[in-house]
Amino acid sequence: MLLGICLLSLASGAMQLPLAQSLLSILDQMAGSQHSQLAEYERAVIWELRLPRTILAVFVGMLLAQCGAVMQGLFRNPLADPGIIGVSSGAAVGAVLAIYFFPTSMTWWAVPVFAFCGGFACSLFIYRLAQSSHGTSVLVLLLAGIAISAMAFSIIGLISYLSDDTRLRDLTLWQLGSLAGADATRLWMAAIVAAGLLWRFQLRAAALNALLLGEAEARHLGINVEHLKRELIILVALGVGLAVACAGIISFVGLVVPHFVRTLNGPDHRSLLPLSALLGGALLLVADVIARLAVQPAELPVGMLTALLGAPFFILLLMQIKGRV
Amino acid sequence: MVLRIESLSMVHGSSFGLSIDHWRTSQGQFHALLGRNGAGKSSLLKCIAGELAYSGSIRFHDLDLKHWDTMVRARHLAVLPQASQLNFSFSAAEVVALGATPLAMSWRDVQAEVRRVMNLAQCEHLRDAAYPGLSGGEKQRVHFARCLLQLSQAEQPPLLLLDEPTSAQDLGQQHTLLQQVRRLSEQAGYTVVAVLHDLNQALRYAHRASLLDAGRLVGEGEPESLLTPERVQVFWGYPAERVVNQRGEAVLV
């Protein structure tokens, strides 16, 4: 399914190009041959715009969905989402600071590193705040999310106010969440981190299952809970930070996807994590295709689209668990 | 003596603490912890379980529990909690299978073991039921099965800690569960320490009992000799009367 959507993504966009020819041109590019009948500029659209964008969408979707699933396990709370509880906002502040202080073209590492730091500080803070002997409180989580997001947006606003025109343009574009800025560096970073997280999380899947019973119970089952929590918080911050650095704030993917997989396949992390990654990649890609096609020849920011679709879903979920909060 | 506590002291907040000089129990004993609410029963259990910080030593099989290797400890010490926080929709069988976390077992073996322990804990019919929808008593039995699985590969006779194991069970279920626990202690050498509220359960199922009050140990012995009507009056403020039923067992009414 993921593959099919990838193909769809390659073939669609403001410029109409036939799918078969597009594929041929990719093969041409890789093999150095000349079979496709696309013009030079058409091939450039495929190779330099659509292909990287498609791949980036898949990896960012994987990152977000995995991190959402792990965060929900870590907080023992199906409503935890990096966007809702404020981790993405923290990462965004880091990224915005980086854009402001370092011109992006010169220091490619600044945005991801700052985004990671911001996301990490936020995760840690929220975790400490929401932690109690009865697990983590939904109420505290959501309130902390509101507070952190408000603070984050005021900082971002302040920086926008201080920025000159070029920086302001960069900031605004980046903030809305877009996959258009796919370049080789981002692609490689996203790919490496997505694959790394997939592997690390899989190693910790059984421990995460035990953690769902509660921290004391997990400890009785031989899990080094403190160590596990620290590792997962760092990894989630890394994943979310990178996703935010690459594509801006894209919320609700980390919430919707794991929830959907749990409904179909149960909450066992050993299958939940890889399935979430796959579905997350597919979902973000679909969202990106829609964002590209909906208002041609212009584009919608994909973050806006996921929020538009995800927010009602979140409200539905809230209504379901209302009695238990 | 398989489980020994020496000069244990624990401070919890400013008002409440636990202070026990000597306490011990031998292998294969079902040992009940009794006392009114706030006497320190659950705190003592949590100290043994390692959930509360304390000073002093708690030794099991002659080794301080703090020095046990985490994984080895997990195979020898299981805790049945009063309530669990789990609110993800695992099936009951999957919850039981979590007991295999510290064990090295193939998936197939785990499935067979899950069936066996669920049978022992009388919850086999719940196998595929979603855990969050179960009643309190059913959840307790599922966790009991999980504890049994966790201890199933112990190299030495293990320790099972129960925190009010029958609080949500009906009369028949209480009987089966405690009967099962007693059988484990007598036949498999499990050492069991259980917080019990029902004194008659202690009289009927436990080998030994300890009486706590205000964080101190105020009595220890066989339940029959420990639970005199006078003590019940002093420590619970309840005018109990002791009668002997038709099976010749002492019952407090």
Boltz contact constraints between the chains, C-beta under 6 A:
constraints:
  - contact:
      token1: [A, 135]
      token2: [B, 85]
      max_distance: 6.0
  - contact:
      token1: [A, 210]
      token2: [B, 98]
      max_distance: 6.0
  - contact:
      token1: [A, 210]
      token2: [B, 101]
      max_distance: 6.0
  - contact:
      token1: [A, 212]
      token2: [B, 86]
      max_distance: 6.0
  - contact:
      token1: [A, 212]
      token2: [B, 88]
      max_distance: 6.0
  - contact:
      token1: [A, 213]
      token2: [B, 84]
      max_distance: 6.0
  - contact:
      token1: [A, 213]
      token2: [B, 86]
      max_distance: 6.0
  - contact:
      token1: [A, 214]
      token2: [B, 85]
      max_distance: 6.0
  - contact:
      token1: [A, 216]
      token2: [B, 51]
      max_distance: 6.0
  - contact:
      token1: [A, 220]
      token2: [B, 79]
      max_distance: 6.0
  - contact:
      token1: [A, 221]
      token2: [B, 74]
      max_distance: 6.0
  - contact:
      token1: [A, 221]
      token2: [B, 101]
      max_distance: 6.0
  - contact:
      token1: [A, 221]
      token2: [B, 102]
      max_distance: 6.0
  - contact:
      token1: [A, 222]
      token2: [B, 70]
      max_distance: 6.0
  - contact:
      token1: [A, 222]
      token2: [B, 71]
      max_distance: 6.0
  - contact:
      token1: [A, 222]
      token2: [B, 74]
      max_distance: 6.0
  - contact:
      token1: [A, 222]
      token2: [B, 102]
      max_distance: 6.0
  - contact:
      token1: [A, 267]
      token2: [B, 88]
      max_distance: 6.0
  - contact:
      token1: [A, 267]
      token2: [B, 90]
      max_distance: 6.0
